Amino acid sequence: MFCARCGEQIPDASEICPFCGREASIHIDPPAPLPAVSYPRPTALTLPVIIGPSGVGGWLLFFCISLTVLSPLNILMRASAGWRLTSPYLLNDLAGLYGAVVGTVLWLKQPISLMLLRIYFIIAAGVAVLGVLNLIATALRTHESLFLARGFTGALEYVGILLLWFAYFRKSVRVRNTFGSNI
């Protein structure tokens, strides 16, 4: 055995080192036990924490107002100027009226809102495709460039705005927090 103080070899049964005269072993008290920490048990019915905006506000409110107020006003202005059922804008006007219904349902935060919104985007995409096909047919019939055709900038604007709104409803935190998911 070796002395714990000076490191010299000493007989095994020695309690005091013959070389340094001190106690041959060091007694270390065991550490005090740590206090028990209790962690709360997770409950089965915890509500999710909503981080970020929720409710109808911001861009979502702007979208609802444009569908429920501005779109019907545009239809009424065209109707007062001689709108007929054979109008080339009929499909666009019907999509606008359906959009007013969708905007109202979104504004009221109804559970069916996102399904109706998906249908609205499908209808709006159909209107955009038909409008672009009509532009192409007109450009071919008149032998003009498609980019110089009357209505090209309006169709490009419609498609761009439609894509921006679709991207908003796919990625928006407000939409996810308000309706539980995105489209």
C-alpha positions in Angstrom: 0.0 0.0 0.0 1.1 3.6 -0.6 0.7 6.6 1.7 -2.0 8.9 0.3 0.0 12.0 1.6 3.6 11.4 0.7 3.3 8.5 -1.8 5.9 6.2 -0.1 5.3 2.5 0.1 4.2 1.4 3.6 3.0 -1.8 5.2 -0.6 -2.7 4.4 -2.0 -2.5 7.9 -0.6 1.0 8.6 -3.0 3.7 9.6 -0.2 6.3 10.1 2.6 6.7 7.6 6.1 6.0 9.2 7.7 8.5 6.8 5.5 11.6 7.0 3.7 10.8 10.3 0.3 11.6 9.0 -2.8 9.5 8.4 -2.0 7.1 5.5 -5.5 7.2 3.9 -7.8 10.1 3.1 -11.4 9.8 4.1 -13.7 11.6 1.8 -17.3 12.1 2.9 -19.8 11.0 0.2 -21.5 14.0 -1.5 -24.8 15.0 -0.2 -27.7 13.8 -2.3 -29.2 16.3 -4.7 -32.7 17.5 -4.0 -35.3 15.8 -6.1 -36.7 17.9 -8.9 -40.2 17.1 -10.0 -41.2 17.8 -13.5 -44.8 18.4 -14.4 -46.4 15.5 -16.2 -47.6 16.1 -19.7 -51.3 16.0 -19.9 -53.1 14.5 -22.8 -55.3 17.5 -23.5 -52.7 20.3 -23.9 -53.7 23.1 -26.2 -51.3 24.1 -29.0 -49.5 27.4 -28.5 -50.3 29.7 -31.3 -47.2 31.7 -32.3 -47.8 34.5 -34.8 -50.9 36.4 -35.9 -54.3 34.8 -36.1 -57.8 36.0 -36.9 -59.0 37.9 -40.0 -56.6 40.8 -40.3 -53.7 42.0 -42.4 -53.6 40.7 -45.9 -56.3 38.2 -45.1 -58.7 41.0 -44.3 -57.7 42.8 -47.5 -58.4 39.7 -49.5 -61.8 39.3 -47.9 -62.7 43.0 -48.5 -61.6 42.8 -52.1 -63.8 39.7 -52.7 -66.8 40.8 -50.8 -66.9 44.5 -51.6 -64.7 45.5 -54.6 -65.5 42.5 -56.9 -69.3 42.9 -56.6 -68.9 46.7 -57.2 -67.0 46.0 -60.4 -69.7 43.7 -61.6 -72.4 46.3 -60.7 -70.5 49.0 -62.6 -70.4 46.8 -65.7 -74.0 45.9 -65.3 -75.0 49.5 -65.1 -73.1 50.1 -68.4 -75.2 47.5 -70.3 -74.1 44.1 -69.0 -75.8 41.3 -70.8 -75.9 37.5 -70.2 -74.0 37.0 -73.5 -71.2 39.3 -72.3 -67.6 38.0 -72.7 -67.2 38.8 -69.0 -70.0 36.4 -67.9 -67.6 33.7 -66.7 -65.5 36.2 -64.9 -68.5 37.8 -63.3 -69.8 34.5 -62.1 -66.4 33.7 -60.6 -66.5 37.2 -59.0 -69.9 36.4 -57.4 -68.7 33.1 -56.1 -65.6 34.9 -54.8 -68.0 37.2 -52.8 -69.4 34.1 -51.2 -65.9 32.7 -50.5 -64.8 36.1 -49.0 -67.8 36.2 -46.7 -67.3 32.7 -45.5 -63.6 33.4 -44.9 -64.4 36.6 -43.1 -66.8 34.7 -40.8 -64.1 32.0 -40.2 -66.3 29.1 -41.1 -64.8 25.6 -41.1 -65.7 25.1 -44.8 -63.7 28.2 -45.8 -60.5 26.6 -47.1 -62.5 24.1 -49.2 -64.5 26.8 -50.9 -61.2 28.8 -51.3 -59.6 25.9 -53.1 -62.6 25.7 -55.5 -62.4 29.5 -56.0 -58.7 29.2 -57.0 -59.6 26.3 -59.4 -62.3 28.5 -61.0 -60.0 31.5 -61.2 -57.3 29.5 -62.8 -59.8 28.2 -65.3 -60.9 31.8 -66.1 -57.2 32.7 -66.5 -56.5 29.8 -68.8 -59.6 30.6 -71.0 -58.5 34.3 -71.1 -55.0 33.4 -72.2 -56.4 31.0 -74.8 -58.7 33.7 -76.1 -55.8 36.1 -76.4 -53.8 33.5 -78.3 -56.7 32.9 -80.7 -57.2 36.6 -81.2 -53.5 37.1 -81.9 -53.5 34.3 -84.4 -56.6 35.5 -86.1 -55.4 39.1 -86.5 -51.7 38.1 -87.2 -50.4 40.3 -84.3 -47.9 39.5 -81.7 -49.4 38.0 -78.6 -47.5 40.5 -76.5 -49.0 43.4 -78.4 -52.5 42.0 -78.3 -55.2 44.1 -76.6 -55.8 42.6 -73.1 -52.3 41.0 -72.7 -51.3 43.2 -69.8 -54.6 42.7 -68.1 -54.3 38.9 -68.4 -50.8 39.0 -67.2 -51.8 41.1 -64.2 -54.7 38.8 -63.4 -52.5 35.7 -63.5 -49.8 37.4 -61.4 -52.2 38.5 -58.7 -53.8 35.1 -58.7 -50.4 33.4 -58.2 -49.5 35.8 -55.4 -52.8 35.2 -53.5 -52.4 31.4 -54.0 -48.8 31.6 -52.6 -50.1 33.7 -49.6 -52.8 31.1 -48.7 -50.2 28.3 -49.1 -47.6 29.8 -46.8 -49.3 32.3 -44.5 -48.9 31.8 -40.7 -52.1 33.9 -40.1 -54.1 31.5 -42.4 -52.7 28.5 -40.6 -53.4 29.9 -37.1 -56.9 31.1 -38.1 -58.2 28.0 -40.0 -55.9 25.3 -38.7 -54.1 24.6 -42.0 -53.2 26.2 -45.3 -54.6 25.3 -48.7 
